[in-house]
Amino acid sequence: MKRKGNRPLVLTLLVCLALAAFAGQAFAGGGSEAKPANKGTIALSFPGLDVPMIGETFEVAKRLLTNAGYEVIGHDPHWDPNVQRNDWDTWISAGQVDLIAYLIVTDPQQWQTVAKKAKAAGIKLVSTNMTLVPDVANFMFEDDHTLGYDTGKAMAEWMQGRFKGQPRKVMVSMSENPMFRNRGQGVIDALAKHYPNAKIIEYTWGDHTATYNEVSNILTAHPDCKILFNASEVAFAAYSAMLDAGISPTDPDAGIFHLNIDNSIIPLYSQADSILRYASTLHAVDWALAIASLSINAMEGGPGVPYYATKLPVPRKGAWDQWLGGGFPEGQTRRAAPESLQVCYVKDGKWVNPNSAKDWPYLQNPNIPKDLWDMVPQPWRANLR
């Protein structure tokens, strides 16, 4: 009975000890909101997350960085660059982040001030494309002219096999945006070399409605123009305009060649007789792998070696692998990001990809080909091996 009577006293002492330990931890960490130790905080800043490609990229990159011991924060500016810049200001002023990995599509000049604030605060910047702001620690290299040229060459090869060098009209999307303009110019340059009898009709790249209207107008004026290049994800708008103009979805003389592939295109592109002849894209997983690898390399003081995460031709049999987000059709299969996926790292001046082709068969070599080294700006070019 005596031993039982001491139990309340023992329990009281244990509770007091636990509270004392908790108070000590809170005092040492500056308050009860202290976070567990981590390697640092990385912000992923994309213009908007409503595009499935970007949304899935964010989720995979977050998983890779979290597994590597980093805290990840993000935001959704809903394609408002002012919101995106204001969020940067908040992160920088509050000392919330150690690195910002960003995608900016246009107007990099407006980012000069906020980028300088980041540098002054000791915050690293990593670009996920060739849109560079001052003092970026590293970036993902992708040459848009080369992407367009490769697509134009594929177009010329198909045209040669079908039309044997005879004159043909070709629609090519152009834009004031340097990214899309360079892609279109690459197509034009490839056709000039590999199919000189191609007559180029330029149209302005835009959203789905604008692209549909542009292509429809050209088809009204040139009903014999059945070959088209589109620089990004709005190829379905061009496809719809061609069908509404009376072109069959299996017309052997028609062909759509485009960069990037979205869910609207996949069911059509997977069909062998579709007028969608060629697609080239960067898988969301490869984009995420590049972002995570570049960020960790920068955080750990690695050399500034650009990461070559370029678009690759999509085989028709692999079209369903490109599906993004939910709503995946029953009866189909796709390859998603494997749980075993590991970030790449730099060794002896080169990126090393530890992922086997069996685990992930797409972008295996993130090193920039030598014939593109001259396009890499300094000081990063000096670190290429």
C-alpha positions in Angstrom: 0.0 0.0 0.0 2.8 2.3 0.8 4.4 1.8 -2.7 1.1 2.4 -4.4 0.7 5.6 -2.4 4.0 7.1 -3.9 2.8 6.7 -7.5 1.2 10.2 -7.7 4.4 11.8 -6.5 6.5 9.8 -9.0 4.2 10.8 -11.9 4.3 14.4 -10.8 8.1 14.4 -10.8 8.1 12.8 -14.3 5.7 15.4 -15.7 7.8 18.2 -14.2 11.0 16.8 -15.7 9.3 16.6 -19.1 8.0 20.1 -18.9 11.5 21.4 -17.9 13.1 19.6 -20.8 10.5 21.0 -23.2 11.0 24.5 -21.8 14.7 24.2 -22.3 14.3 23.2 -25.9 11.9 26.0 -26.6 14.3 28.5 -25.0 17.3 27.2 -27.0 15.3 27.3 -30.2 13.7 30.7 -29.6 10.2 29.5 -28.9 7.8 26.6 -29.2 7.7 27.0 -33.0 11.3 25.9 -33.4 11.7 23.5 -36.4 13.8 20.4 -36.4 17.2 20.7 -37.8 17.5 20.5 -41.6 20.0 21.3 -44.3 18.2 24.5 -45.3 15.0 25.8 -46.9 14.5 25.9 -50.6 11.7 27.8 -52.4 10.3 26.6 -55.7 9.0 29.6 -57.6 7.0 29.0 -60.8 4.6 31.5 -62.4 1.6 29.2 -61.9 0.8 25.7 -60.8 -2.4 25.2 -62.7 -0.5 23.8 -65.7 -0.2 20.0 -65.1 3.4 20.0 -66.3 4.4 22.6 -63.7 2.3 21.1 -61.0 3.7 17.7 -61.3 7.2 19.0 -61.6 6.7 20.9 -58.3 5.5 17.8 -56.5 8.3 15.5 -57.7 11.0 18.2 -57.0 9.6 18.7 -53.5 9.8 15.0 -52.8 13.4 14.7 -54.0 14.5 17.8 -52.0 12.6 16.6 -48.9 14.2 13.2 -49.1 17.6 14.9 -49.3 17.0 16.7 -46.0 15.8 20.1 -47.2 12.6 22.0 -46.2 10.6 23.0 -49.3 8.2 25.9 -49.6 6.4 27.2 -52.7 3.6 29.4 -53.9 1.1 29.8 -56.8 1.3 33.4 -58.3 -1.4 32.5 -60.8 0.8 33.9 -63.6 1.0 37.3 -62.1 4.7 38.3 -62.1 4.0 41.1 -59.6 2.8 38.5 -57.1 5.7 36.3 -57.8 8.2 39.1 -57.2 6.4 40.2 -54.0 6.6 36.7 -52.6 10.3 36.7 -53.3 10.6 40.0 -51.4 8.7 38.5 -48.5 10.9 35.4 -48.4 14.1 37.5 -48.6 13.1 40.1 -46.1 11.9 37.5 -43.5 15.0 35.4 -44.0 12.8 32.4 -44.8 14.8 30.7 -47.5 18.4 29.8 -48.4 17.8 29.3 -52.1 15.1 30.1 -54.7 14.8 27.8 -57.7 12.7 29.8 -60.2 11.1 29.8 -63.6 10.5 33.2 -65.2 9.1 33.2 -68.8 9.3 36.8 -69.7 10.7 40.2 -68.6 13.8 39.2 -66.7 14.8 42.9 -66.5 12.1 43.6 -64.0 13.7 41.1 -61.7 17.0 42.9 -61.4 16.1 44.6 -58.1 14.7 41.6 -56.3 17.6 39.4 -57.5 20.1 41.9 -56.0 18.2 41.8 -52.7 18.6 38.0 -52.7 22.3 38.3 -53.3 22.7 40.9 -50.5 20.8 38.5 -48.1 23.1 35.6 -49.1 20.2 33.7 -50.8 21.3 31.6 -53.8 19.3 31.6 -57.0 18.9 28.7 -59.5 17.2 29.1 -62.8 15.2 26.3 -64.3 15.6 27.7 -67.8 17.7 30.1 -69.8 16.0 33.2 -68.3 18.8 34.4 -66.1 18.8 37.2 -63.5 22.0 38.6 -61.9 24.2 36.3 -59.9 22.3 33.1 -60.5 24.2 30.2 -59.0 23.4 27.9 -61.8 20.8 27.1 -64.4 19.2 24.5 -66.6 20.4 24.8 -70.2 18.0 24.2 -73.1 18.7 25.8 -76.5 15.5 26.8 -78.1 16.9 27.3 -81.6 18.3 23.7 -81.5 15.0 22.4 -80.3 13.2 24.0 -83.2 15.9 23.0 -85.7 15.7 19.3 -84.7 11.9 19.5 -85.1 12.2 21.2 -88.5 14.7 18.5 -89.6 12.2 15.8 -88.6 9.6 17.6 -90.5 11.8 17.8 -93.6 12.6 14.1 -93.4 8.8 13.3 -93.3 8.1 15.7 -96.2 10.9 14.3 -98.3 9.5 10.8 -97.9 6.0 11.9 -98.7 6.5 14.7 -101.3 9.9 13.9 -102.8 11.1 17.6 -102.6 8.0 19.1 -104.3 6.9 22.5 -103.1 4.8 22.6 -99.9 3.4 25.3 -97.7 4.2 25.1 -94.0 2.8 27.1 -91.1 5.3 28.0 -88.4 4.5 29.7 -85.1 6.4 32.8 -84.2 6.3 35.1 -81.2 7.7 38.2 -79.5 8.7 35.9 -76.7 12.4 35.0 -77.3 11.8 31.3 -76.3 9.1 30.7 -78.8 10.6 32.9 -81.5 13.9 31.0 -81.4 12.0 27.7 -81.7 10.2 28.9 -84.7 13.3 30.3 -86.3 15.1 26.9 -85.7 12.3 25.2 -87.8 12.6 27.8 -90.5 16.4 27.4 -90.7 16.1 23.6 -90.8 13.6 23.6 -93.6 15.8 26.1 -95.6 18.6 23.5 -95.4 16.8 20.2 -95.6 13.7 21.1 -97.6 14.3 24.3 -99.5 11.0 24.0 -101.5 9.0 24.6 -98.3 7.1 27.9 -98.4 6.9 29.3 -94.9 3.7 31.0 -93.6 4.2 32.5 -90.2 1.5 32.8 -87.6 1.6 34.3 -84.1 1.9 31.8 -81.2 -0.7 32.3 -78.5 -3.2 30.6 -76.2 -5.7 28.1 -77.5 -8.2 30.6 -78.8 -5.6 32.8 -80.5 -3.8 29.8 -82.1 -7.1 28.4 -83.3 -8.0 31.7 -84.9 -4.6 32.2 -86.5 -4.5 28.8 -88.0 -8.1 29.0 -89.2 -7.4 32.2 -91.0 -4.4 30.7 -92.8 -6.4 27.7 -93.9 -9.1 29.9 -95.3 -6.5 31.8 -97.4 -4.4 28.7 -98.1 -6.5 25.5 -98.0 -3.6 23.5 -99.4 -1.4 24.3 -96.4 -1.7 21.1 -94.3 1.7 21.1 -92.5 2.3 23.0 -89.2 4.8 23.6 -86.5 3.7 24.8 -83.0 6.2 25.8 -80.4 4.4 24.7 -77.2 1.4 23.0 -75.6 -1.4 24.5 -77.7 -1.0 22.0 -80.6 -4.5 20.8 -80.0 -5.9 24.2 -81.0 -4.1 23.9 -84.3 -5.3 20.3 -84.7 -8.9 21.4 -84.1 -8.6 24.2 -86.6 -7.3 21.8 -89.2 -10.1 19.4 -88.6 -12.7 22.2 -88.7 -11.3 23.2 -92.0 -12.1 19.8 -93.4 -8.7 18.1 -93.1 -9.0 14.5 -92.1 -7.4 13.4 -88.8 -5.6 10.7 -90.8 -4.9 12.7 -94.0 -1.6 11.3 -95.3 -0.6 14.7 -96.7 -1.1 16.6 -93.4 1.3 16.8 -90.5 1.6 18.6 -87.2 5.0 18.9 -85.5 5.2 20.4 -82.1 7.2 20.9 -78.9 5.7 19.7 -75.6 2.8 17.2 -75.4 -0.2 17.5 -73.1 -3.1 15.3 -72.1 -5.3 16.5 -75.0 -2.7 15.3 -77.6 -1.7 12.0 -76.1 -4.7 9.9 -77.2 -4.3 11.2 -80.7 -0.5 11.1 -80.9 -0.5 7.5 -79.8 -2.4 6.5 -83.0 0.0 5.5 -85.8 -2.1 7.1 -88.6 -2.6 10.5 -86.8 -1.7 13.7 -88.5 0.2 14.5 -85.3 3.5 13.3 -86.7 6.1 14.5 -84.1 6.3 15.6 -80.5 9.3 16.5 -78.4 9.1 17.2 -74.7 10.9 17.3 -71.4 9.2 15.0 -69.0 8.0 16.6 -65.7 10.1 14.1 -63.8 13.3 15.1 -65.7 12.5 18.7 -65.1 12.1 18.0 -61.4 15.3 16.0 -61.3 17.1 18.9 -62.8 15.7 21.4 -60.3 16.5 19.2 -57.3 20.0 18.3 -58.6 20.9 22.0 -59.3 19.5 23.2 -56.0 21.4 20.6 -53.9 24.6 21.2 -55.8 24.4 24.9 -55.2 23.5 24.5 -51.5 26.4 22.2 -51.0 28.9 24.5 -52.7 29.3 22.5 -55.8 30.7 23.9 -59.1 28.5 25.9 -61.4 27.9 23.3 -64.1 24.7 23.9 -66.2 22.3 21.0 -66.4 21.2 19.8 -69.8 17.5 19.0 -69.4 16.4 19.2 -73.0 13.3 18.0 -74.8 13.5 14.6 -76.5 11.4 13.1 -79.2 8.4 11.2 -77.8 7.9 7.7 -79.3 4.3 7.0 -80.1 4.4 3.9 -77.9 5.6 6.1 -75.0 3.0 8.8 -75.4 1.0 7.7 -72.4 4.1 8.1 -70.2 3.7 11.8 -70.7 0.3 12.0 -69.0 0.2 14.6 -66.2 -2.2 15.0 -63.2 -5.3 13.0 -62.6 -8.0 11.5 -64.9 -5.7 8.8 -66.4 -7.8 6.6 -68.6 -8.5 3.0 -67.6 -6.8 0.4 -69.7 -3.7 2.5 -70.4 -0.3 2.3 -68.6 2.3 5.0 -68.0 5.7 5.3 -66.3 5.6 7.7 -63.4 8.4 8.9 -61.1 9.8 5.9 -59.4 10.2 6.0 -55.6 13.8 5.0 -56.0 14.6 8.1 -58.1 17.9 9.8 -57.0 19.2 13.3 -57.6 22.2 13.7 -60.0 25.5 15.1 -58.7 28.7 16.6 -60.1 32.0 14.6 -60.2 35.1 15.7 -62.0 33.3 18.5 -63.7 30.5 16.4 -65.1 27.0 15.5 -64.0 26.5 11.9 -62.9 23.1 10.3 -63.2 22.8 7.4 -60.7 19.4 6.3 -62.1 19.4 3.3 -64.4 17.7 3.4 -67.7 15.5 0.6 -66.4 14.2 2.8 -63.5 13.9 5.9 -65.7 14.5 5.5 -69.5 14.3 9.2 -70.5 16.9 11.9 -70.0 19.9 9.9 -69.0 22.8 12.3 -69.7 22.5 15.8 -68.2 25.8 17.0 -69.7 25.7 19.7 -72.4 26.9 18.4 -75.8 30.2 19.9 -76.9 28.7 21.4 -80.0 26.5 23.6 -77.8 29.2 24.8 -75.4 29.7 28.1 -77.2 26.1 29.0 -76.4 26.6 28.6 -72.7 27.4 32.0 -71.1 30.3 32.6 -68.8 31.3 31.9 -66.1 29.6 28.5 -66.4 31.1 27.6 -69.7 34.5 27.4 -68.1 33.4 24.6 -65.8 32.2 22.3 -68.6 34.2 19.1 -69.1 
